[in-house]
Each structure stands twice: as C-alpha cells, then as structure tokens.
Amino acid sequence: MFALFVEFGARRNKPRPPLRVLQSHKSHCSMPFGISRLTLRSMSYPACHYGRSIAHTTTCIKHSSTLWTSKRLSSISQKPSTLEPLRILFCGSDEFSIRSLEALHQYSQSEGSHVCSIDVATKTDKRTGRGLRTISAPPIKGVAQRLSLPLHQFDTFKGWNPPSSNSGRSYINMVVAVSFGLLVPPRILNACRFGGLNVHPSMLPDLKGSAPVEHAIIHGYTTTGVTVQTLHPSKFDEGQVVLQTTYPGIQIPNPEQITAAELKSVLAPVGAEMLVQAIRDGLYLQPQESSVSESVNFAPKLSPESRHVDFRAMKAVHILRLNRAMGRLWVNITDPESEARDVRLTFGSVMRLAGPQDLGNIYQDIVNQVEIGLPFACIEISENIMGSAAPLLVKTADQSILCIAEMTVAGMKAGQSASQAAKAKFFSEASVHGDRKVYQFKVPPR
C-alpha cells in the first residue's frame, strides 16, 4: 500500500485544515510513479448552498489516453481531501460557451458534484436586421432558460453586482468565462474565494487574443488545442494554465477546407470536458504555467477591415483561408455611373480555385492573358450574361484563378456573381475566344 498526502491550502488567512490521508485502492499499488495521469476523486462533500449533502467514495482512476494534461511538477495531481461547494457565475454568449455550460450543469446534477449553483451572465438582447426591427438574443440565453438557471444580462460590469443572499453578500465564489468578450473586473474576481476560470480554444500562449479559431485557420494550422486558464484581473489570456491539450495538439480535420464554425464545433466539446475535469478534480487550486515553448502567433480581434481583400497583393490560398475564417470578404470598386463614389462588392461564402471546367479549352490562354486582380466572367457564346449563373473569376498574386459563386453589390440583392456584375455595369464589351465569351471589369477593384 502507498499513501498520498494531500493538503488543502489555506486562503485569506483562514486556519489550515489538518492533513488527510487518502489510501489508494489496492489494485493500483504497483503503479509506477511516472504514469501519465492519476485523478483522485476523494471525498465526503460538505453541505451545499441549498443544504444538499453528498458523500462520494474515494476512488483512484488512471486516464491512459487523455488528450490533455494538467501542468503539474509531478505526474500525480495534488488533491484536497475536501472540495468546498462552488457557486458559479458562468459568463458566456455563443455556441462554443453553450457546450461548456451544458457540461457544467450536467456535472452539477451528478452524484458527488460539489457545484451547488450556477448563475448565467450574458449580454443584452440587440436589435438587428433591416430597420433594426428584429430582436436577437445571445444563443446562450435560451439554454440558460431551458436549464432553469438564473439569468443576468448586461453589456458592462460597471454598476453590476453579482447575485447576493439575504444577508446582502454575494454567494458567488467562482467565475467561469467562456467566449464572453468582457473582462471580469478585479472587484468581482477578488470577492470570489476561488477566482475565475476561462476556456480558451488554443494552446496558450499561442494564439492569445479574442479570435484564436479564426487565426488558426488564417495561419494554416494543422493542429490546435484548448487551454483552461485562470482569469487575470486586468488582462485577457494572461492567467495561469490549469489544464491544456497535450502538445502538439488536436489534429484539425481537413485543415484546408474547414471553416471557423466547424472548427469551433470540434473544440467546444473538448473544452467543455476539460472545464468539468478542472473543476471536478480541484485543479483550480494549484494552477501552473504553460509548457508550450514553440514560437507563438497572436489572435487579435477581427474587424470589418480584416475582410477586405486585395487580389493583386494576396495569394489565392490566403484569400481562401480568410473566407473560411470569416466569410463575407469584400472589395471596393469605382461606381461606373459616378466616378466620385465607390461601390462595395461583398462575396458569398462559396469560393474555390477555378479549373478547366470553368473555362473550357481556353483555360490556359485566359490564365496567361488576363490581368492580375481584374475580375472577369467566361460564358458560352450563345449565353446572355444578364441571366447567367456563371461565377466571377479573378487572377490572384500567385497566378491562381479564384472562382466566386455569389456576390452582393451595395444597394442590390445577392445573386450570381457574373450576372450581378453585368447588372451593375462593371463589365466592358465581351471578347470572343472560340466558343466562349469573356467579360472583364472596366477597372480593378481595390
């Protein structure tokens, strides 16, 4: 038999509880010290916020194929003999955060859970659409209501206080923020005995910032991961690592085809399970530093200008990655009716490399002849460009030709790219190449 001594560190100058000894199960006595991970679930839990008392038998479980690891100095997690009840304020907004909330709620309902209550904070409903006539709520709002969780909506922490008990003191002792977009201020974090946790969809410190998934696609990553970190009181993504995907990370499926939404759906359940593990195993009590030492990229917030493309300066692969990461790429072009103003062209999400199927037997001639950055369309000689379903084509900086299926011209409805360009009078007269007609823009977009 071997014994593991675990100690629950005193906080806020409260007396340190006595050491407890957790006896390992006899069947694990011969385990070597260098195992990949042991999770010790101790404990007889104290009464919760609602007066619920749950006892859980001490167990010793080995995770042999885990995708992530806690950054501990030893291979065995230090576990307290008793975990205090958690009353959590969960801050979230989108589908990525919904998976973490659902997993945390499910854990809170399980036998032996020390999560006693979950309040949900999200941003307020917003008016959207044409004329701002539609009211859109954050996706997580409906989930919180379905789970019958207390809901708080606000757009700033200024003037907002966490929910409190009858004594007037906040009963929240941990904040969990996932895709929330607001920095949780020190006055709230400091009032929480256990601070806060964040689920970040990258292997920090790589892709530190508000758009890690999008930047993973833009940079052409083939692997990525998830980090559970503590919340820093004054900076985003500067907390200590609690749990992190094991290097080199999770393989991204179809890395040159996947969209940001699809990659988030891959990482969301991973992050949700890691969050539950970090809370269930008390890993938030002893956070460590990340061991990722490779060169890092940053993932700053993406603005509307980030969608602005320059066909004359950008390679096709980069434009395609931007499209999968953000969508709704755009350019400006001089209005043919009034040279004093510009018109914005916004491209649909269907964008690919063109091939002989788009240009027939004149493909190579067109590749050699057309100007870089000048959009064009190629249709059969008997076809009318105004009603054509043909895509818009454009040669990029690396001599590749992009095919763009749909486009919206400012002030017009979305439609097939070539016909929309013709209706907006962007094309010059057609030139005939065998059995094909080629229409080119009068001026290049910018």
N, C-alpha and C positions, 0 to 999 in steps of 0.2 A: 504493500500500500504506500502511496505517497500522498502528501498533503499539500494543498495550495492555500497559502495565507493571503487573504485579500483585505484591503483596508479601505474604508470609505473616508476620503479626506474631508476634514472639517472645513466649512465655508463660513465666511462672515464671522469669524472668531467664536463660533459655537463649539462646545466641547466635542472632542473627537470620540466617537463611539468605540467600544472595545473591539479588538480584532476578533474575527470569526474564522473558524477553520472549516473549509469545505473539503470533505473527503471525496476523492474520486471514486467512480464506480470500479469495482474490482476488475472488470473486463478490460479496462484501459490502463492497468498498472504498468504494462510493459511498453507503453507508447514511448518512443524516443523523444527527447526534448526538441528536436528540430522539425517537428510537424509543421505543416503549412498553416494550420489554424485550429485552435480549440475554442469553442464557445461554451462558457459556463453559465447555465441558467440556474441561478440559485433560487430559491428564496421564498421566504414567507413574507408576503407583501402587507404593509400596514393598511389601515382603513383609508379609503379614498375620499375625494371631495364630497361624494354623495353618500358616504357612510358604508361603501361597499368594501368587504374584506375578502381577499382571495389568497389561498395558500397554493404554492407551487412547489412540487418536489424537486430537489436538486438533481440536475442531470448534467452529463458531460457528453458533448456531441462534437464529432470531428467533421469539418466541411472539407472534403478531399478534392472537389472540383470547382471551387469558388472562382468567380470571375473578378473578384475584388479582394482587397486586403486592407486591414487597418494598419496604419503605420506605427507599429509598436517597436520598442527597442528589443523585446524578446518575442518569441513566437507564440507565447501564451498570453491571452488578454488578462489584464488585471481586472477582477470583477468585485464589486462591493457585495457584501453579504445581504444587504437590503437596499433596494432602489426606492427612493421616495416617490410618492404619487406625482404624476405630471398632469398639469392643467395647461393645455397648449393653446396658443393663439396661432392659427395657421393662416398665413398670408399668401394668397395665390390669385391667379386670374385665368390662365389658358388651359388647353388640353394637357400640356405637359404637367402642370401642377395638379390637375384633377386626378391623375393616376396616383400621385403621392398622397393626396387627401383620402382617396378611397382605400388605399392600402393601410394608411394610418388608422382610419376609422375601423376597418376590419380588425386590425390588431387590438384596438381599444375594446372591442367586443369579445375578444378571445379569453379563454381561461388563463389566469396568471398575468394578464396585462396590468401594467402599472400606469397606463394612460387613463386618467379618470374623466377628463372632459376635453372637448375640442371646440373652440370658437373659431369661426372663419371670418377673415377680413379680406375684402376685395375692393376694387374701385367702383365708383358710382356708375349707374346706367348712363349711356350717352345717346344723344340724338344723332342719327346718321342718315345717309341716303339723300336723294334729291329733295331739296327743300327742308332737310332735317326733320322729316315727318315720321321717321321710323326710330323707335327707341330700342337700343341694343344693350343688353346686359352682359357682363363678363360671363363666359361659359361656366365658370366655377359656381356662380350664384345658384343656378338650378340644381347643381349637385348637392350643395350645402342644404338647400331646402328639401331635396329628396331624402337626405340622410337625417333630417330634423336637427341640424346643428345650428346654434346661434349664429346669426349673420350680421356683420358690421360693414358698411360701405362708406368710403371716404376717399378723397383724392390727395390728401396730405395728412401727415401725422400732427401738424400744427393744430393745437386746440383739441385733439382727440386723446382720450384716455382709455386704457384697457378696461374691460368689464370688471366690476368690483362686487364684493359680497355685501351683506347687510351692514358690516362694520365700516364700509367705505373704502376698504383696502382692496387693491386688485388681487384676485385669486390666481391670475396667470403666473406661472413660474417658468415657462419656456416659450420662445417664439420660434416658429418654423416658417421660413420664407422660401417659396419656390416660384420663380418666374413672376415676381410681384412688381418689380420696377420702381419701388420706393425704398430708400434707405431707412431701416428701422433706427430711430434716434436713441442716443445713449440713455435718456431718461426712462425709456421703456425697457431697454436691454438690462440696464443696471438694476431695475426693480424686479427682474426675473432671476430667481436663485440659480437657474441653470442656463442663463443666457439665451442664445439662439443658434439654430442650425439652418443651413441652406443646402439645397441640392442643385449642383451646377453641372450642366451637360458637357463637360470637357475634363481633361486630366490636368487640373491646375498644377503649376501656374500657367501652363499653355492655354491659349485662348481665353485669357482673362478679359472679361467685359460682358456686355449685355446681349451679344449676338454670337455665341460660340458655335451653334449648329450651322448657322449661315456661313460663318467664316471657315469652318471645317470644309464645307463644300467649295467655297471660293478658292481656298488654298489647295484643293485637290487631295485632301486627306484620304487615306485608305483605311485608317484605324482611328478610333477616338474612344472616349470613355466618359465616366461620371465621377464626380467628387462630392462627398458630403463634407462640408466645412462648417466651422463656427461662424457666426455673424460678427463682423467687425463693427464697432460703434460709429466709425466715421468714413469708411471706405468700402466700396464694393470689392468682393473677391480677394480680401486681404486677411481672411480668417485662418485658423489652423485646421489642418486636414484631420478629419475623423475617420473617414473611410474613402477608399479610392480604387478604381478599376486597376487591376494588375497590369503593369507595363508589359507589352506595348499597346494594350488596349483591346477594344472590341472591333472585329473586322466589320467594316461598313459594307453592306450588301450592294452590289452594282454601283461602286463609287462614282462612276461617270454617267450614271442615269438617275440616281436617287435625288429626290427633292428635299428641301428643308423640312417640310411637313412629314414626309415619310421617315426621315432620319430621327426626328423627334419622337415619332411613334415607336421606333426601335429602342431609343434610350429611355423613354418615360417609364416603362415597367422595371427597367434595371435600376433607375434612380429611386423608384418607389420602394423596391425591395431593400435597397441599401439603406434608405432612411429608416425603415422599420427595424432593420438589423442594428443600426447605430443606436436607436432608442431602446430596443428590447434588451440589448447587451450592455447598456450603460456606457457606450464608447464615448459619449459626450463629456464624460467626467475627466478624461485624460487625452485631449486632442494632441496630435503630433504634427510635425512639419512634413510637407510632401517630399517624396524621394525622387520625383521626376526631375532629371538633370539635363535633359535634352534642350536644344535651343527652342525658344518659345515664340509664338506669334500672339498678337493681341486681337481682341474681338470687339472693337468699339461699336457703338450704336450705329445702325444703318439709317441713313436719311433718304428722302426722295432723290437727292442728288446722286446717291450711290447707285441708282438705277439708270443713270444717264450713260449711254454707251457711245463710243467713238469708233465706228467701223474702220476708219483709216489708221487708227493707232493700236487697236486691240486685236489680239488673235482670236480665232473662232472658238477655241477651247475655253478661253477665259469668258467670252460672252455667254457661251452655253452654261458655264458654271454660275455666272451671275443670274441667269434666267432661272436655273433650278433652285438657287438660294433665295431669290427674292421675287422673281416674276415681274410683270408689268414694266419691262425695260422701255426706255423712251429716247427719242431724239427730237430736235427742233429742226424746222425747215422754213425757209422764206416763203411766205404766202404768195402764190402766183398772181393773186388778184390785187395784192397790196404789198409791195416790197418793203413797206415801212414796218411791217409786223411779222412775227414768227408764228408758226403753227406747230403744235406738239403732236407727234405721232407716238402712240403707245402700242406696244406689240403684245400679242396674246402669248400664252404660255407654251404653245406648240411651236418649237423651234428646233431645227436639226441641221446637220450637214447635208447639202444638196448632192445629188449624184446624177449619173446619166439618165435616170428615169425622169428627172425634172427638165432636162434639156435635149433629150434625144441624141441624134448623131452629130449635133453641133456643140456638144458639151465642151470638148477641148478647145474649139475655136473661141467660144464665149469666155472660157477661163483665161485665155491669152489676151482677149481684146478688151473686155470691159474694164472700166476704171475702178480702182480700189475705193470703196466707200460710197459708190454711186449705185443706189438700188435700181433693179430692173425686173421685168417680168417677161417670160417666154411662153407663148401660146401657139396653138395650131393656126395656120394661116387663114382658115375659114372661121375662126372663133372671134366673137365680139368681146373686147377687153372689158367693156362696161358690165357685162353679166358673167364674167369669167370666175371660175373657182380656183384659178391658178394662184400659187403663193408668190410672195415678193422674195426676190433673190438679191444678195449683196455680197460682194467680194471683200474679205477682211484683210488685215495687215499681213497675214501669213499666206495669202493667195488661196485660202479656202473660200468656199461659197456657202453662205448660210441660207437656209430656207425658212421663211417666216409665214405661217399659215394665215393668221388673222391680225388685224390692226384696227385701231380706233384713231380716226382723225378728229382733233378737237372740234367740237360742235356737231359731230356726226355720230351715228350709231356704229357699233362694232360690226365688222364684216370681213369678207375675204380680202386679203391684203391687196392683190393686184387691182380688183375692181374698185376698192376704196380709194386707191391712189389715182385711178383714172377719173373717178367722180370728182376728186379734189383738184384735178387738172395739174398733177405733178409731172406727168409724162410728156416727153417730146414726141415727135412723129415716129412711127414704128419703122424699123429696118427689117428687111426680109432676108432670112438665112435658110435657103432650101424650102422645106415645108413648114417653117416656123417664122413667127413674127416676134421681134424683140423690142420692147418699150423700155426706155431708160428715163430716169428722173432728169429734169432740166438742170437742177442744181443738187449738189450733195447735201445731205442733212448734216447737222453738227450738234 
